[in-house]
């Protein structure tokens, strides 16, 4: 197999890339990405897909990248080389419910065309494959379609488990279905999300008539050479109606024992997991309050340097799932979620982004998202529960998080 790639300078704009998404046949596969630093990617004309199944999905992802990299040949025409990129991601867990069958437990995609904007420069890659080998099916993972208990009941049960000391934290997910207008498309959704949530990462994966789309505030891992970045994001409060109520909400969040405890669990877990894999780990002593248009978050950026023998996907495997989307202790929380939610999360709270031939990657946690299927949207949100949590407050936080996608889907006015 030989992967031939030609990269050239181009003249497209950000709006042109969003318009390009609108031209993709919904039965085809395409991937859209816009990061807070302004990089944009649009991949279409799928050439090959590496399916990820049961077992170590990060090791399978590394194998897919290694195979593609071993056969990649690039030429450039008028711009610096952009290199190999596989686009895609992984579900939250290997088990996925039947409505996620188009996405599976994970996929890494090699597109025949990738149009991008990096550091303000537009470029385009054209790829082709010689002697493409037959795809090897991934080992299938079990699915679970058992209906979960009502959300409020699961929240109450999680609070009791934390108060009994069975868990330190559990992240309880909610999903709700709503019809969407035929005028709502992946292109209109990402346009709305890009405009309103500039500080977040917007993503969309279209495949087999379905679309998974969202704008997440949470970075799982980004690497650049031996440098790595991640973030602890936990502890939230809804925005107020005006500047005065916002100021009260910020003050309350900064002194909230519940939210500070939730944040410390996430921050400390990331620090411990990075310890064997990185050096010069740096993070703030106290979290900052990060303002998004509809919510405030407690946020601690974390950086470090990879050990020479460590690959970025090893670090991603160590971090996922963080207590921000799973709970603590991890094994006990993950077991509880598998029993309570089955595979209904699908790619919600999974890892989505790109892997580069250089070894670098950027993966975000797939939050503030929706799964679009046949005129209906399933919206996802989750909240972190600790012993000090109150169900009523967690329900209010859930609604604040759902507001982002509701606004983009035209279901309500965005808050």
JOFENPE-V308202 format. One line per field, one symbol per residue. ss: DSSP state (H for helix, E for strand, L for the rest). phi: phi as a letter, one per 40 degrees, with the letter a starting at -180 (. if undefined). Layout:
ss: ???
phi: ???
This chain:
ss: LEEEEEEEELLLLHHHHHHHHHLLLLLLLEEEEELLLLLEEEEEEEEEEEELLLLLHHHHHHHHHHHHHHLEEEEEELLLLLLLEEEEEELLLLLLLHHHLLLLLEEEEEEEEEEEEELLEEEEEEEEEELLLLLLLLLLLLLLLLLLLLHHHHHHHHHHHHHLLLLLEEEEEEEEEEELLLLLLHHHHHHHHHHHLLLLEEEEEEELLEEEEEEELLEEEEEELLEEEEEEEEEEEELLLLHHHHHHHHHHHHHLHHHHHHHHHHHHHHHHHHHLLEEEEEELLLLEEEELLLEEEEEEEEEEEELLLLLHHHHHHHHLLLLLLLEELHHHHHHHHHHHHLLLLLLLLLEEEEEELLLLEEEEELLLEEEEELLEEEEEEEEEELLLLLHHHHHHHHHHHHHHHHHHLLLLLLL
phi: .bbcbbbbcbbcbdccccccccccccccbabbabcccgcbbbbafdbabbcbbchcccccccccccccccbcbbbbbgaccbgcbbbiibcdaccbcccbccbgciabbbccabbabbfgbcaabbbabcfcccccccccbcbbbccccddcccccccdcccccgcbcaacbcbabbacbccccbdcccccccdccbccbbcaabbafgbabaabbcbccabbagccbbaacbagaaccccaccccccccccccbccccccdccdcdcccdcccdcbabfcbaccbcccbcbdbabbcbbcbbabccdcccdcccdccccccccbbiacdccccccccccbgbccfcdgcbbiabbcchcaabbccbfbabcafgbbbcbaabcbbcccbdccccccdcccccdcccccgcaccc
